[in-house]
């Protein structure tokens, strides 16, 4: 799906996620809960889904599987502390899932968002593994 929008599942106080997206010319669409995010994903077109691990009220793997049921190829960016993320290997095995640590978030998230933006501008689907661990 071609779009300049990223679906962001995060609380409003995580304004920097929105700011970073806008800085790259990507339009963030913020959802405050999982049900709202999945509904928006079903009815909209997005370049990626960005998830703040701390704000998810269900298991992160379950959420990614729900996202995959709607769009099997969409890039999913999960932001959090790796030691807190359960099922890390299962998440990464879903393909096109990028785990970005909160340590030096701006430096680590920027390449992922930039790659999504670049792939979209060329009409390509992002299907690569970025070394942002």
Buried (B, 14 or more C-beta within 10 A) or exposed (E): EEBBBBBBBBEEEBEEBBEBBEEBEBEBBBBEBBEEBBEBBEEEEBBBBBBBBEBBEEEBBEBBEBBBEEBEEBBBBBBBEBEEBEBBEEBBEBEBBBBBBBEEBEEBBBBBBBBBBEBBEEEEBBEEEBEBE
